[in-house]
Amino acid sequence: MLSLLISLQTLVTTAKDRLREDQKGATAVEYGLLVGLIAVVIIGVVVVLGPQLGDIFTDVSEQLPASDAPKPAVPAAG
């Protein structure tokens, strides 16, 4: 009877350990998917709003007072 209880306790302990390891792996996968989704959203926003943001920064930089520093080169559109 004692042997059966020890075996049962070992089985439960092993199952708990495996479940914890599986949860850690599942959590890592979930975080990876979340990071991927956030990256896709950021890329989408940049693609959609990029030209408008560029125009806003250009307007702001043109309204600033001139300085002795040279203006940065503007990349060609396209």
mmCIF file of the N, C-alpha and C atoms, coordinates in Angstrom:
data_MODEL
# 
_entry.id   MODEL 
# 
loop_
_atom_site.group_PDB 
_atom_site.id 
_atom_site.type_symbol 
_atom_site.label_atom_id 
_atom_site.label_alt_id 
_atom_site.label_comp_id 
_atom_site.label_asym_id 
_atom_site.label_entity_id 
_atom_site.label_seq_id 
_atom_site.pdbx_PDB_ins_code 
_atom_site.Cartn_x 
_atom_site.Cartn_y 
_atom_site.Cartn_z 
_atom_site.occupancy 
_atom_site.B_iso_or_equiv 
_atom_site.pdbx_formal_charge 
_atom_site.auth_seq_id 
_atom_site.auth_comp_id 
_atom_site.auth_asym_id 
_atom_site.auth_atom_id 
_atom_site.pdbx_PDB_model_num 
ATOM 1   N N  . MET A 1 1  ? 0.822  -1.193 0.000   1.00 0.00 ? 1  MET A N  1 
ATOM 2   C CA . MET A 1 1  ? 0.000  0.000  0.000   1.00 0.00 ? 1  MET A CA 1 
ATOM 3   C C  . MET A 1 1  ? 0.867  1.258  0.000   1.00 0.00 ? 1  MET A C  1 
ATOM 4   N N  . LEU A 1 2  ? 1.924  1.253  0.775   1.00 0.00 ? 2  LEU A N  1 
ATOM 5   C CA . LEU A 1 2  ? 2.824  2.398  0.830   1.00 0.00 ? 2  LEU A CA 1 
ATOM 6   C C  . LEU A 1 2  ? 3.480  2.631  -0.525  1.00 0.00 ? 2  LEU A C  1 
ATOM 7   N N  . SER A 1 3  ? 3.833  1.547  -1.183  1.00 0.00 ? 3  SER A N  1 
ATOM 8   C CA . SER A 1 3  ? 4.447  1.649  -2.508  1.00 0.00 ? 3  SER A CA 1 
ATOM 9   C C  . SER A 1 3  ? 3.488  2.306  -3.501  1.00 0.00 ? 3  SER A C  1 
ATOM 10  N N  . LEU A 1 4  ? 2.223  1.976  -3.413  1.00 0.00 ? 4  LEU A N  1 
ATOM 11  C CA . LEU A 1 4  ? 1.222  2.565  -4.295  1.00 0.00 ? 4  LEU A CA 1 
ATOM 12  C C  . LEU A 1 4  ? 1.095  4.064  -4.036  1.00 0.00 ? 4  LEU A C  1 
ATOM 13  N N  . LEU A 1 5  ? 1.090  4.481  -2.780  1.00 0.00 ? 5  LEU A N  1 
ATOM 14  C CA . LEU A 1 5  ? 0.998  5.902  -2.452  1.00 0.00 ? 5  LEU A CA 1 
ATOM 15  C C  . LEU A 1 5  ? 2.223  6.675  -2.933  1.00 0.00 ? 5  LEU A C  1 
ATOM 16  N N  . ILE A 1 6  ? 3.393  6.077  -2.785  1.00 0.00 ? 6  ILE A N  1 
ATOM 17  C CA . ILE A 1 6  ? 4.622  6.726  -3.257  1.00 0.00 ? 6  ILE A CA 1 
ATOM 18  C C  . ILE A 1 6  ? 4.600  6.860  -4.776  1.00 0.00 ? 6  ILE A C  1 
ATOM 19  N N  . SER A 1 7  ? 4.158  5.826  -5.446  1.00 0.00 ? 7  SER A N  1 
ATOM 20  C CA . SER A 1 7  ? 4.068  5.876  -6.908  1.00 0.00 ? 7  SER A CA 1 
ATOM 21  C C  . SER A 1 7  ? 3.063  6.931  -7.352  1.00 0.00 ? 7  SER A C  1 
ATOM 22  N N  . LEU A 1 8  ? 1.940  7.005  -6.662  1.00 0.00 ? 8  LEU A N  1 
ATOM 23  C CA . LEU A 1 8  ? 0.922  7.998  -6.991  1.00 0.00 ? 8  LEU A CA 1 
ATOM 24  C C  . LEU A 1 8  ? 1.443  9.415  -6.755  1.00 0.00 ? 8  LEU A C  1 
ATOM 25  N N  . GLN A 1 9  ? 2.157  9.619  -5.659  1.00 0.00 ? 9  GLN A N  1 
ATOM 26  C CA . GLN A 1 9  ? 2.726  10.934 -5.369  1.00 0.00 ? 9  GLN A CA 1 
ATOM 27  C C  . GLN A 1 9  ? 3.760  11.317 -6.425  1.00 0.00 ? 9  GLN A C  1 
ATOM 28  N N  . THR A 1 10 ? 4.582  10.368 -6.830  1.00 0.00 ? 10 THR A N  1 
ATOM 29  C CA . THR A 1 10 ? 5.575  10.620 -7.876  1.00 0.00 ? 10 THR A CA 1 
ATOM 30  C C  . THR A 1 10 ? 4.894  10.971 -9.192  1.00 0.00 ? 10 THR A C  1 
ATOM 31  N N  . LEU A 1 11 ? 3.819  10.262 -9.516  1.00 0.00 ? 11 LEU A N  1 
ATOM 32  C CA . LEU A 1 11 ? 3.081  10.527 -10.746 1.00 0.00 ? 11 LEU A CA 1 
ATOM 33  C C  . LEU A 1 11 ? 2.483  11.933 -10.733 1.00 0.00 ? 11 LEU A C  1 
ATOM 34  N N  . VAL A 1 12 ? 1.888  12.319 -9.623  1.00 0.00 ? 12 VAL A N  1 
ATOM 35  C CA . VAL A 1 12 ? 1.280  13.648 -9.514  1.00 0.00 ? 12 VAL A CA 1 
ATOM 36  C C  . VAL A 1 12 ? 2.352  14.735 -9.593  1.00 0.00 ? 12 VAL A C  1 
ATOM 37  N N  . THR A 1 13 ? 3.462  14.544 -8.915  1.00 0.00 ? 13 THR A N  1 
ATOM 38  C CA . THR A 1 13 ? 4.546  15.523 -8.951  1.00 0.00 ? 13 THR A CA 1 
ATOM 39  C C  . THR A 1 13 ? 5.103  15.675 -10.356 1.00 0.00 ? 13 THR A C  1 
ATOM 40  N N  . THR A 1 14 ? 5.315  14.572 -11.041 1.00 0.00 ? 14 THR A N  1 
ATOM 41  C CA . THR A 1 14 ? 5.821  14.610 -12.414 1.00 0.00 ? 14 THR A CA 1 
ATOM 42  C C  . THR A 1 14 ? 4.828  15.303 -13.338 1.00 0.00 ? 14 THR A C  1 
ATOM 43  N N  . ALA A 1 15 ? 3.550  15.016 -13.166 1.00 0.00 ? 15 ALA A N  1 
ATOM 44  C CA . ALA A 1 15 ? 2.525  15.650 -13.997 1.00 0.00 ? 15 ALA A CA 1 
ATOM 45  C C  . ALA A 1 15 ? 2.491  17.160 -13.762 1.00 0.00 ? 15 ALA A C  1 
ATOM 46  N N  . LYS A 1 16 ? 2.613  17.591 -12.504 1.00 0.00 ? 16 LYS A N  1 
ATOM 47  C CA . LYS A 1 16 ? 2.634  19.020 -12.197 1.00 0.00 ? 16 LYS A CA 1 
ATOM 48  C C  . LYS A 1 16 ? 3.832  19.705 -12.851 1.00 0.00 ? 16 LYS A C  1 
ATOM 49  N N  . ASP A 1 17 ? 4.998  19.070 -12.759 1.00 0.00 ? 17 ASP A N  1 
ATOM 50  C CA . ASP A 1 17 ? 6.201  19.646 -13.362 1.00 0.00 ? 17 ASP A CA 1 
ATOM 51  C C  . ASP A 1 17 ? 6.053  19.778 -14.875 1.00 0.00 ? 17 ASP A C  1 
ATOM 52  N N  . ARG A 1 18 ? 5.518  18.757 -15.503 1.00 0.00 ? 18 ARG A N  1 
ATOM 53  C CA . ARG A 1 18 ? 5.337  18.809 -16.962 1.00 0.00 ? 18 ARG A CA 1 
ATOM 54  C C  . ARG A 1 18 ? 4.316  19.870 -17.347 1.00 0.00 ? 18 ARG A C  1 
ATOM 55  N N  . LEU A 1 19 ? 3.272  19.996 -16.560 1.00 0.00 ? 19 LEU A N  1 
ATOM 56  C CA . LEU A 1 19 ? 2.253  21.002 -16.846 1.00 0.00 ? 19 LEU A CA 1 
ATOM 57  C C  . LEU A 1 19 ? 2.836  22.405 -16.727 1.00 0.00 ? 19 LEU A C  1 
ATOM 58  N N  . ARG A 1 20 ? 3.664  22.636 -15.719 1.00 0.00 ? 20 ARG A N  1 
ATOM 59  C CA . ARG A 1 20 ? 4.308  23.940 -15.562 1.00 0.00 ? 20 ARG A CA 1 
ATOM 60  C C  . ARG A 1 20 ? 5.202  24.248 -16.755 1.00 0.00 ? 20 ARG A C  1 
ATOM 61  N N  . GLU A 1 21 ? 5.971  23.265 -17.204 1.00 0.00 ? 21 GLU A N  1 
ATOM 62  C CA . GLU A 1 21 ? 6.847  23.467 -18.357 1.00 0.00 ? 21 GLU A CA 1 
ATOM 63  C C  . GLU A 1 21 ? 6.024  23.746 -19.606 1.00 0.00 ? 21 GLU A C  1 
ATOM 64  N N  . ASP A 1 22 ? 4.912  23.040 -19.783 1.00 0.00 ? 22 ASP A N  1 
ATOM 65  C CA . ASP A 1 22 ? 4.054  23.274 -20.937 1.00 0.00 ? 22 ASP A CA 1 
ATOM 66  C C  . ASP A 1 22 ? 3.453  24.676 -20.888 1.00 0.00 ? 22 ASP A C  1 
ATOM 67  N N  . GLN A 1 23 ? 3.092  25.129 -19.703 1.00 0.00 ? 23 GLN A N  1 
ATOM 68  C CA . GLN A 1 23 ? 2.524  26.468 -19.565 1.00 0.00 ? 23 GLN A CA 1 
ATOM 69  C C  . GLN A 1 23 ? 3.554  27.534 -19.922 1.00 0.00 ? 23 GLN A C  1 
ATOM 70  N N  . LYS A 1 24 ? 4.803  27.324 -19.510 1.00 0.00 ? 24 LYS A N  1 
ATOM 71  C CA . LYS A 1 24 ? 5.848  28.291 -19.833 1.00 0.00 ? 24 LYS A CA 1 
ATOM 72  C C  . LYS A 1 24 ? 6.053  28.355 -21.337 1.00 0.00 ? 24 LYS A C  1 
ATOM 73  N N  . GLY A 1 25 ? 6.047  27.217 -21.990 1.00 0.00 ? 25 GLY A N  1 
ATOM 74  C CA . GLY A 1 25 ? 6.208  27.191 -23.440 1.00 0.00 ? 25 GLY A CA 1 
ATOM 75  C C  . GLY A 1 25 ? 5.039  27.847 -24.140 1.00 0.00 ? 25 GLY A C  1 
ATOM 76  N N  . ALA A 1 26 ? 3.836  27.577 -23.652 1.00 0.00 ? 26 ALA A N  1 
ATOM 77  C CA . ALA A 1 26 ? 2.647  28.180 -24.250 1.00 0.00 ? 26 ALA A CA 1 
ATOM 78  C C  . ALA A 1 26 ? 2.658  29.691 -24.052 1.00 0.00 ? 26 ALA A C  1 
ATOM 79  N N  . THR A 1 27 ? 3.089  30.139 -22.893 1.00 0.00 ? 27 THR A N  1 
ATOM 80  C CA . THR A 1 27 ? 3.158  31.572 -22.631 1.00 0.00 ? 27 THR A CA 1 
ATOM 81  C C  . THR A 1 27 ? 4.165  32.238 -23.551 1.00 0.00 ? 27 THR A C  1 
ATOM 82  N N  . ALA A 1 28 ? 5.299  31.601 -23.770 1.00 0.00 ? 28 ALA A N  1 
ATOM 83  C CA . ALA A 1 28 ? 6.304  32.165 -24.670 1.00 0.00 ? 28 ALA A CA 1 
ATOM 84  C C  . ALA A 1 28 ? 5.759  32.270 -26.088 1.00 0.00 ? 28 ALA A C  1 
ATOM 85  N N  . VAL A 1 29 ? 5.030  31.266 -26.526 1.00 0.00 ? 29 VAL A N  1 
ATOM 86  C CA . VAL A 1 29 ? 4.434  31.308 -27.866 1.00 0.00 ? 29 VAL A CA 1 
ATOM 87  C C  . VAL A 1 29 ? 3.402  32.427 -27.949 1.00 0.00 ? 29 VAL A C  1 
ATOM 88  N N  . GLU A 1 30 ? 2.595  32.572 -26.920 1.00 0.00 ? 30 GLU A N  1 
ATOM 89  C CA . GLU A 1 30 ? 1.591  33.639 -26.913 1.00 0.00 ? 30 GLU A CA 1 
ATOM 90  C C  . GLU A 1 30 ? 2.249  35.015 -26.970 1.00 0.00 ? 30 GLU A C  1 
ATOM 91  N N  . TYR A 1 31 ? 3.314  35.211 -26.195 1.00 0.00 ? 31 TYR A N  1 
ATOM 92  C CA . TYR A 1 31 ? 4.026  36.488 -26.244 1.00 0.00 ? 31 TYR A CA 1 
ATOM 93  C C  . TYR A 1 31 ? 4.641  36.711 -27.623 1.00 0.00 ? 31 TYR A C  1 
ATOM 94  N N  . GLY A 1 32 ? 5.156  35.666 -28.222 1.00 0.00 ? 32 GLY A N  1 
ATOM 95  C CA . GLY A 1 32 ? 5.713  35.787 -29.569 1.00 0.00 ? 32 GLY A CA 1 
ATOM 96  C C  . GLY A 1 32 ? 4.662  36.204 -30.579 1.00 0.00 ? 32 GLY A C  1 
ATOM 97  N N  . LEU A 1 33 ? 3.482  35.602 -30.490 1.00 0.00 ? 33 LEU A N  1 
ATOM 98  C CA . LEU A 1 33 ? 2.390  35.982 -31.391 1.00 0.00 ? 33 LEU A CA 1 
ATOM 99  C C  . LEU A 1 33 ? 1.958  37.428 -31.158 1.00 0.00 ? 33 LEU A C  1 
ATOM 100 N N  . LEU A 1 34 ? 1.924  37.838 -29.897 1.00 0.00 ? 34 LEU A N  1 
ATOM 101 C CA . LEU A 1 34 ? 1.551  39.211 -29.573 1.00 0.00 ? 34 LEU A CA 1 
ATOM 102 C C  . LEU A 1 34 ? 2.561  40.204 -30.141 1.00 0.00 ? 34 LEU A C  1 
ATOM 103 N N  . VAL A 1 35 ? 3.838  39.906 -30.001 1.00 0.00 ? 35 VAL A N  1 
ATOM 104 C CA . VAL A 1 35 ? 4.879  40.784 -30.541 1.00 0.00 ? 35 VAL A CA 1 
ATOM 105 C C  . VAL A 1 35 ? 4.765  40.857 -32.060 1.00 0.00 ? 35 VAL A C  1 
ATOM 106 N N  . GLY A 1 36 ? 4.505  39.715 -32.699 1.00 0.00 ? 36 GLY A N  1 
ATOM 107 C CA . GLY A 1 36 ? 4.330  39.708 -34.149 1.00 0.00 ? 36 GLY A CA 1 
ATOM 108 C C  . GLY A 1 36 ? 3.141  40.547 -34.582 1.00 0.00 ? 36 GLY A C  1 
ATOM 109 N N  . LEU A 1 37 ? 2.043  40.437 -33.869 1.00 0.00 ? 37 LEU A N  1 
ATOM 110 C CA . LEU A 1 37 ? 0.847  41.219 -34.191 1.00 0.00 ? 37 LEU A CA 1 
ATOM 111 C C  . LEU A 1 37 ? 1.106  42.711 -34.016 1.00 0.00 ? 37 LEU A C  1 
ATOM 112 N N  . ILE A 1 38 ? 1.775  43.077 -32.945 1.00 0.00 ? 38 ILE A N  1 
ATOM 113 C CA . ILE A 1 38 ? 2.099  44.486 -32.718 1.00 0.00 ? 38 ILE A CA 1 
ATOM 114 C C  . ILE A 1 38 ? 3.005  45.009 -33.829 1.00 0.00 ? 38 ILE A C  1 
ATOM 115 N N  . ALA A 1 39 ? 3.972  44.205 -34.261 1.00 0.00 ? 39 ALA A N  1 
ATOM 116 C CA . ALA A 1 39 ? 4.859  44.621 -35.349 1.00 0.00 ? 39 ALA A CA 1 
ATOM 117 C C  . ALA A 1 39 ? 4.077  44.841 -36.637 1.00 0.00 ? 39 ALA A C  1 
ATOM 118 N N  . VAL A 1 40 ? 3.136  43.957 -36.932 1.00 0.00 ? 40 VAL A N  1 
ATOM 119 C CA . VAL A 1 40 ? 2.323  44.106 -38.145 1.00 0.00 ? 40 VAL A CA 1 
ATOM 120 C C  . VAL A 1 40 ? 1.492  45.385 -38.076 1.00 0.00 ? 40 VAL A C  1 
ATOM 121 N N  . VAL A 1 41 ? 0.926  45.677 -36.920 1.00 0.00 ? 41 VAL A N  1 
ATOM 122 C CA . VAL A 1 41 ? 0.123  46.897 -36.761 1.00 0.00 ? 41 VAL A CA 1 
ATOM 123 C C  . VAL A 1 41 ? 0.997  48.137 -36.939 1.00 0.00 ? 41 VAL A C  1 
ATOM 124 N N  . ILE A 1 42 ? 2.179  48.130 -36.343 1.00 0.00 ? 42 ILE A N  1 
ATOM 125 C CA . ILE A 1 42 ? 3.078  49.283 -36.471 1.00 0.00 ? 42 ILE A CA 1 
ATOM 126 C C  . ILE A 1 42 ? 3.479  49.489 -37.927 1.00 0.00 ? 42 ILE A C  1 
ATOM 127 N N  . ILE A 1 43 ? 3.820  48.416 -38.618 1.00 0.00 ? 43 ILE A N  1 
ATOM 128 C CA . ILE A 1 43 ? 4.195  48.521 -40.030 1.00 0.00 ? 43 ILE A CA 1 
ATOM 129 C C  . ILE A 1 43 ? 3.025  49.058 -40.846 1.00 0.00 ? 43 ILE A C  1 
ATOM 130 N N  . GLY A 1 44 ? 1.827  48.563 -40.579 1.00 0.00 ? 44 GLY A N  1 
ATOM 131 C CA . GLY A 1 44 ? 0.646  49.050 -41.290 1.00 0.00 ? 44 GLY A CA 1 
ATOM 132 C C  . GLY A 1 44 ? 0.404  50.529 -41.065 1.00 0.00 ? 44 GLY A C  1 
ATOM 133 N N  . VAL A 1 45 ? 0.539  50.976 -39.834 1.00 0.00 ? 45 VAL A N  1 
ATOM 134 C CA . VAL A 1 45 ? 0.332  52.393 -39.520 1.00 0.00 ? 45 VAL A CA 1 
ATOM 135 C C  . VAL A 1 45 ? 1.386  53.249 -40.212 1.00 0.00 ? 45 VAL A C  1 
ATOM 136 N N  . VAL A 1 46 ? 2.626  52.797 -40.207 1.00 0.00 ? 46 VAL A N  1 
ATOM 137 C CA . VAL A 1 46 ? 3.693  53.562 -40.858 1.00 0.00 ? 46 VAL A CA 1 
ATOM 138 C C  . VAL A 1 46 ? 3.453  53.649 -42.358 1.00 0.00 ? 46 VAL A C  1 
ATOM 139 N N  . VAL A 1 47 ? 3.017  52.553 -42.969 1.00 0.00 ? 47 VAL A N  1 
ATOM 140 C CA . VAL A 1 47 ? 2.758  52.563 -44.412 1.00 0.00 ? 47 VAL A CA 1 
ATOM 141 C C  . VAL A 1 47 ? 1.600  53.500 -44.741 1.00 0.00 ? 47 VAL A C  1 
ATOM 142 N N  . VAL A 1 48 ? 0.548  53.451 -43.930 1.00 0.00 ? 48 VAL A N  1 
ATOM 143 C CA . VAL A 1 48 ? -0.632 54.273 -44.210 1.00 0.00 ? 48 VAL A CA 1 
ATOM 144 C C  . VAL A 1 48 ? -0.381 55.745 -43.880 1.00 0.00 ? 48 VAL A C  1 
ATOM 145 N N  . LEU A 1 49 ? 0.216  56.015 -42.740 1.00 0.00 ? 49 LEU A N  1 
ATOM 146 C CA . LEU A 1 49 ? 0.374  57.395 -42.286 1.00 0.00 ? 49 LEU A CA 1 
ATOM 147 C C  . LEU A 1 49 ? 1.735  57.996 -42.602 1.00 0.00 ? 49 LEU A C  1 
ATOM 148 N N  . GLY A 1 50 ? 2.649  57.225 -43.143 1.00 0.00 ? 50 GLY A N  1 
ATOM 149 C CA . GLY A 1 50 ? 4.004  57.705 -43.409 1.00 0.00 ? 50 GLY A CA 1 
ATOM 150 C C  . GLY A 1 50 ? 4.067  58.967 -44.239 1.00 0.00 ? 50 GLY A C  1 
ATOM 151 N N  . PRO A 1 51 ? 3.418  58.990 -45.400 1.00 0.00 ? 51 PRO A N  1 
ATOM 152 C CA . PRO A 1 51 ? 3.484  60.210 -46.220 1.00 0.00 ? 51 PRO A CA 1 
ATOM 153 C C  . PRO A 1 51 ? 2.904  61.440 -45.514 1.00 0.00 ? 51 PRO A C  1 
ATOM 154 N N  . GLN A 1 52 ? 1.802  61.262 -44.793 1.00 0.00 ? 52 GLN A N  1 
ATOM 155 C CA . GLN A 1 52 ? 1.207  62.402 -44.089 1.00 0.00 ? 52 GLN A CA 1 
ATOM 156 C C  . GLN A 1 52 ? 2.131  62.899 -42.976 1.00 0.00 ? 52 GLN A C  1 
ATOM 157 N N  . LEU A 1 53 ? 2.756  61.967 -42.257 1.00 0.00 ? 53 LEU A N  1 
ATOM 158 C CA . LEU A 1 53 ? 3.689  62.378 -41.209 1.00 0.00 ? 53 LEU A CA 1 
ATOM 159 C C  . LEU A 1 53 ? 4.890  63.090 -41.809 1.00 0.00 ? 53 LEU A C  1 
ATOM 160 N N  . GLY A 1 54 ? 5.353  62.609 -42.955 1.00 0.00 ? 54 GLY A N  1 
ATOM 161 C CA . GLY A 1 54 ? 6.461  63.276 -43.636 1.00 0.00 ? 54 GLY A CA 1 
ATOM 162 C C  . GLY A 1 54 ? 6.106  64.701 -44.012 1.00 0.00 ? 54 GLY A C  1 
ATOM 163 N N  . ASP A 1 55 ? 4.886  64.895 -44.506 1.00 0.00 ? 55 ASP A N  1 
ATOM 164 C CA . ASP A 1 55 ? 4.429  66.245 -44.857 1.00 0.00 ? 55 ASP A CA 1 
ATOM 165 C C  . ASP A 1 55 ? 4.351  67.142 -43.623 1.00 0.00 ? 55 ASP A C  1 
ATOM 166 N N  . ILE A 1 56 ? 3.876  66.599 -42.524 1.00 0.00 ? 56 ILE A N  1 
ATOM 167 C CA . ILE A 1 56 ? 3.774  67.382 -41.286 1.00 0.00 ? 56 ILE A CA 1 
ATOM 168 C C  . ILE A 1 56 ? 5.159  67.819 -40.826 1.00 0.00 ? 56 ILE A C  1 
ATOM 169 N N  . PHE A 1 57 ? 6.118  66.898 -40.821 1.00 0.00 ? 57 PHE A N  1 
ATOM 170 C CA . PHE A 1 57 ? 7.473  67.245 -40.391 1.00 0.00 ? 57 PHE A CA 1 
ATOM 171 C C  . PHE A 1 57 ? 8.115  68.249 -41.347 1.00 0.00 ? 57 PHE A C  1 
ATOM 172 N N  . THR A 1 58 ? 7.830  68.128 -42.633 1.00 0.00 ? 58 THR A N  1 
ATOM 173 C CA . THR A 1 58 ? 8.358  69.088 -43.604 1.00 0.00 ? 58 THR A CA 1 
ATOM 174 C C  . THR A 1 58 ? 7.783  70.474 -43.342 1.00 0.00 ? 58 THR A C  1 
ATOM 175 N N  . ASP A 1 59 ? 6.477  70.558 -43.112 1.00 0.00 ? 59 ASP A N  1 
ATOM 176 C CA . ASP A 1 59 ? 5.845  71.847 -42.819 1.00 0.00 ? 59 ASP A CA 1 
ATOM 177 C C  . ASP A 1 59 ? 6.425  72.475 -41.557 1.00 0.00 ? 59 ASP A C  1 
ATOM 178 N N  . VAL A 1 60 ? 6.605  71.670 -40.526 1.00 0.00 ? 60 VAL A N  1 
ATOM 179 C CA . VAL A 1 60 ? 7.154  72.186 -39.269 1.00 0.00 ? 60 VAL A CA 1 
ATOM 180 C C  . VAL A 1 60 ? 8.581  72.671 -39.483 1.00 0.00 ? 60 VAL A C  1 
ATOM 181 N N  . SER A 1 61 ? 9.377  71.897 -40.197 1.00 0.00 ? 61 SER A N  1 
ATOM 182 C CA . SER A 1 61 ? 10.772 72.295 -40.399 1.00 0.00 ? 61 SER A CA 1 
ATOM 183 C C  . SER A 1 61 ? 10.880 73.550 -41.257 1.00 0.00 ? 61 SER A C  1 
ATOM 184 N N  . GLU A 1 62 ? 9.944  73.760 -42.176 1.00 0.00 ? 62 GLU A N  1 
ATOM 185 C CA . GLU A 1 62 ? 9.961  74.971 -42.995 1.00 0.00 ? 62 GLU A CA 1 
ATOM 186 C C  . GLU A 1 62 ? 9.540  76.195 -42.191 1.00 0.00 ? 62 GLU A C  1 
ATOM 187 N N  . GLN A 1 63 ? 8.743  76.007 -41.155 1.00 0.00 ? 63 GLN A N  1 
ATOM 188 C CA . GLN A 1 63 ? 8.284  77.131 -40.339 1.00 0.00 ? 63 GLN A CA 1 
ATOM 189 C C  . GLN A 1 63 ? 9.288  77.524 -39.261 1.00 0.00 ? 63 GLN A C  1 
ATOM 190 N N  . LEU A 1 64 ? 10.259 76.676 -38.987 1.00 0.00 ? 64 LEU A N  1 
ATOM 191 C CA . LEU A 1 64 ? 11.271 77.000 -37.987 1.00 0.00 ? 64 LEU A CA 1 
ATOM 192 C C  . LEU A 1 64 ? 12.208 78.063 -38.546 1.00 0.00 ? 64 LEU A C  1 
ATOM 193 N N  . PRO A 1 65 ? 12.759 78.905 -37.673 1.00 0.00 ? 65 PRO A N  1 
ATOM 194 C CA . PRO A 1 65 ? 13.689 79.919 -38.162 1.00 0.00 ? 65 PRO A CA 1 
ATOM 195 C C  . PRO A 1 65 ? 14.949 79.272 -38.742 1.00 0.00 ? 65 PRO A C  1 
ATOM 196 N N  . ALA A 1 66 ? 15.507 79.941 -39.726 1.00 0.00 ? 66 ALA A N  1 
ATOM 197 C CA . ALA A 1 66 ? 16.689 79.407 -40.409 1.00 0.00 ? 66 ALA A CA 1 
ATOM 198 C C  . ALA A 1 66 ? 17.888 79.423 -39.467 1.00 0.00 ? 66 ALA A C  1 
ATOM 199 N N  . SER A 1 67 ? 18.795 78.503 -39.689 1.00 0.00 ? 67 SER A N  1 
ATOM 200 C CA . SER A 1 67 ? 20.027 78.453 -38.911 1.00 0.00 ? 67 SER A CA 1 
ATOM 201 C C  . SER A 1 67 ? 21.189 78.297 -39.879 1.00 0.00 ? 67 SER A C  1 
ATOM 202 N N  . ASP A 1 68 ? 22.391 78.280 -39.344 1.00 0.00 ? 68 ASP A N  1 
ATOM 203 C CA . ASP A 1 68 ? 23.576 78.133 -40.180 1.00 0.00 ? 68 ASP A CA 1 
ATOM 204 C C  . ASP A 1 68 ? 23.805 76.686 -40.590 1.00 0.00 ? 68 ASP A C  1 
ATOM 205 N N  . ALA A 1 69 ? 23.123 75.770 -39.957 1.00 0.00 ? 69 ALA A N  1 
ATOM 206 C CA . ALA A 1 69 ? 23.315 74.347 -40.264 1.00 0.00 ? 69 ALA A CA 1 
ATOM 207 C C  . ALA A 1 69 ? 22.695 74.031 -41.624 1.00 0.00 ? 69 ALA A C  1 
ATOM 208 N N  . PRO A 1 70 ? 23.343 73.168 -42.397 1.00 0.00 ? 70 PRO A N  1 
ATOM 209 C CA . PRO A 1 70 ? 22.777 72.807 -43.705 1.00 0.00 ? 70 PRO A CA 1 
ATOM 210 C C  . PRO A 1 70 ? 21.516 71.967 -43.534 1.00 0.00 ? 70 PRO A C  1 
ATOM 211 N N  . LYS A 1 71 ? 20.596 72.109 -44.491 1.00 0.00 ? 71 LYS A N  1 
ATOM 212 C CA . LYS A 1 71 ? 19.371 71.317 -44.455 1.00 0.00 ? 71 LYS A CA 1 
ATOM 213 C C  . LYS A 1 71 ? 19.689 69.884 -44.857 1.00 0.00 ? 71 LYS A C  1 
ATOM 214 N N  . PRO A 1 72 ? 19.027 68.916 -44.246 1.00 0.00 ? 72 PRO A N  1 
ATOM 215 C CA . PRO A 1 72 ? 19.259 67.520 -44.637 1.00 0.00 ? 72 PRO A CA 1 
ATOM 216 C C  . PRO A 1 72 ? 18.689 67.254 -46.026 1.00 0.00 ? 72 PRO A C  1 
ATOM 217 N N  . ALA A 1 73 ? 19.296 66.304 -46.711 1.00 0.00 ? 73 ALA A N  1 
ATOM 218 C CA . ALA A 1 73 ? 18.824 65.937 -48.042 1.00 0.00 ? 73 ALA A CA 1 
ATOM 219 C C  . ALA A 1 73 ? 17.473 65.253 -47.926 1.00 0.00 ? 73 ALA A C  1 
ATOM 220 N N  . VAL A 1 74 ? 16.573 65.568 -48.834 1.00 0.00 ? 74 VAL A N  1 
ATOM 221 C CA . VAL A 1 74 ? 15.243 64.963 -48.852 1.00 0.00 ? 74 VAL A CA 1 
ATOM 222 C C  . VAL A 1 74 ? 15.275 63.805 -49.834 1.00 0.00 ? 74 VAL A C  1 
ATOM 223 N N  . PRO A 1 75 ? 14.925 62.593 -49.397 1.00 0.00 ? 75 PRO A N  1 
ATOM 224 C CA . PRO A 1 75 ? 14.945 61.451 -50.324 1.00 0.00 ? 75 PRO A CA 1 
ATOM 225 C C  . PRO A 1 75 ? 13.878 61.602 -51.399 1.00 0.00 ? 75 PRO A C  1 
ATOM 226 N N  . ALA A 1 76 ? 14.173 61.068 -52.562 1.00 0.00 ? 76 ALA A N  1 
ATOM 227 C CA . ALA A 1 76 ? 13.231 61.137 -53.674 1.00 0.00 ? 76 ALA A CA 1 
ATOM 228 C C  . ALA A 1 76 ? 12.019 60.273 -53.375 1.00 0.00 ? 76 ALA A C  1 
ATOM 229 N N  . ALA A 1 77 ? 10.845 60.750 -53.750 1.00 0.00 ? 77 ALA A N  1 
ATOM 230 C CA . ALA A 1 77 ? 9.612  59.989 -53.525 1.00 0.00 ? 77 ALA A CA 1 
ATOM 231 C C  . ALA A 1 77 ? 9.556  58.819 -54.490 1.00 0.00 ? 77 ALA A C  1 
ATOM 232 N N  . GLY A 1 78 ? 9.029  57.712 -53.995 1.00 0.00 ? 78 GLY A N  1 
ATOM 233 C CA . GLY A 1 78 ? 8.862  56.593 -54.917 1.00 0.00 ? 78 GLY A CA 1 
ATOM 234 C C  . GLY A 1 78 ? 9.224  55.358 -54.350 1.00 0.00 ? 78 GLY A C  1 
# 
